[in-house]
Amino acid sequence: MGDLLSQFHGSLDILRWDKHSPTVIGNHIIILANGDAVDLNRRTGSNLYHPLTPTDHRYIPAVNGISNVAATINVPTHATAGDNEDAVVGRDCVYDRREWVGCRAGVCLRANFHCASAANDLWAIPERPEAVDIRLVPMLCILYLISHLDRANIGNAKILGLTEELSLSGMQYNIALSLFFIPYVLLEVPSNILLKHFTRPSVYLGTLIVTWGIIMTLTGVVRNFGGLLTMRILLGIFEAGFFPGSVYLCSRWYMPRDLATRVAAFFCASALSGAFSGLLAAGLSKMDGVGGYSGWRWIFIIEGLATVVLGGLTFFLLVDSPQLSAKWLDQEEIRYLVIQEFIKEGGQFKEENTKTSWKDVGAMMLNWRIYLLSYIMLCQSACNYGTKFTLPTITKAMGFTSTNAQLMTVPPYIAGAISAVLFSKLSDRYYWRMPFVAAPLLLIITGYAIIMGLKGRLEANIGPGYFAIIVACMGIYPTYPATASWAMNNLAPSKRRAIGSAFNICMGNTGGIIGSYMYLDKEAPTYPTGFGLSLAFGGSALLVAVILELSFMYSNKRKARLTEMEIRETYTDEQLLAMGDKSPFFKYTL
């Protein structure tokens, strides 16, 4: 690590205050002249993943009510800002034996170390390269879209004759839906632990994708209920590791405040999978009888083969880590991304080379907030999968033919995708998670309340019923990424973050089991159980989100009462690191 930091010797960045626009300008990371790393791009209430070690934290005075945390390694910092003055690090440098001074307009930031000579200074640290967004996020979104197509296309196959040809009763169909989620839920945490042992995540994830693509293809040739159950269980086993692995991979490439928008892109893909599923099912239904296979069988066969192809491409196209990305990133970009990871991991990488301990697992199991966050995700998943598995049947109950019913599922999912991106961009912009969890939950409540008010008269009230479905989908899809990012932002260090994120997703996905039994064929088309439970889940999740917000606010205020001297006298740096989010230096994201 020393060699890497030495390459940044003298490399500095700009931190600016302005009376009329008190916003931090510049990068998250500042590399001081002695090679130490500083993260100054933080607002009150946000967090460092955990303290940089060894570290000295100071609060820079508030400007127009906004404070910024200066967290440094071994370098005490101090700054004062006037009404219309800027504090600038690095551009104007005065050299002294013991003191470096960065000044502009009489406002200075001082630190006790030697400044590198101007000839050796690398004044500009590159921004996080947009190439990461281009190479990482679209590939993961496409793969997540195909994973949702493969698990939910059974709903499209149902109205094309799957249940009749396999002689399934209503409850047998629900059992087939739910069995997917049992291995899916149980294997998410072990999968993420296993993923951390792979130098190239693309190899691990690519293997999963190719395997579940083969399973999906074979689903198209099953002949009975037992064969369908076997394929659904195997599909759950191999899909289990993909989403938690993808979220963890993104958390390695992005800073916390940038994460929600990227996770939202997955859920945009999830929503679009519903739209594509309807379009593909409408088209593939025309293949009924081709090769002696029914139209519903071709849905599984064609989509399964497409998954195998994409899984093969994953080995070559999915990016792994900055250190392995020299073919498409230059050295300065790689150094920046590695230092960014260094900051997030508390100023050290050594934990990345150690095995996950039972202590880390135990710490996650005893974190009561994880269970509340998981409950919100469970509520979202129940609404999501219940709607996704049943929406073609609901639109058919409005009086549409089978093909048109497939097509009418497209607009609600498009609206959900747009909503997911919009809410997540706002969440990242303001770096405040709770309102962007609560607002979508209110949309869920509104949508299902309207549907409940129609009392099952969908065919007679197509307009209000269809509008309510769109509103509900606009609430369903933003909720999950906002909650997942909220959880990721409040977990530390990385081993616990990997375990905690997988556990959170795992517990949340138990909602898929519930969603599989919410809409019963015998209750069609009124579905009082399904719509009623969806309304209850939305309301209870909103209450839990408020409780979480209050608890995070209380914890931050309690930690703020401790002075740095008191903390240093009580804990060593290693103890602070081991405490994770319970460290007095860790500030929860609200």
Buried (B, 14 or more C-beta within 10 A) or exposed (E): EEEBBEBBBBBBBBBBBBEEEBEBEBBBBBBBBBBBBBBBBBBBBBBBBBBBBBBBBBEBEEBEEEBBBBBBBBBEBEBEBEEEBBBBBBEEBEEEEEEBBBBBEEBBBBBEBBBBEEEEBBEEBBEBBEBBBEBBBEBBBBBBBBBBBBBBBBBBBBBBBBBEBBEBEEEBBBBBBBBBBBBBBBBBBBBBBBBBEBEBBBEBBBBBBBBBBBBBBBBBEBEEBEBBBBBBBBBBBBBBBBBBBBBBBBBBBBBBBBBBBBBBBBBBBBBBBBBBBBBBBBBBBEBBEEEEBBBBBBBBBBBBBBBBEBBBBBBEBBBBBBEEBEEEBEEBBBBBBBBBBBBBBBBBBEBEEEEBEEEBBEBBBEBEBBBBBBBBBBBBBBBBBBBBBBBBBBBBBBEBEBBEBBBBBBBBBBBBBBBBBBBBBBBBEEBBBBBBBBBBBBBBBBBBBBBBEBEBEBEEBBEBBBBBBBBBBBBBBBBBBBBBBBBBBBBBBBBBBBBBBBBBBBBBBBBBBBBBBBBBBEBBBBBEBBBBBBBBBBBBBBEBBEEBBEBBBEBBEEBEEEEBEEBBEEBEBEEBBBBBBBBBBBBBBB
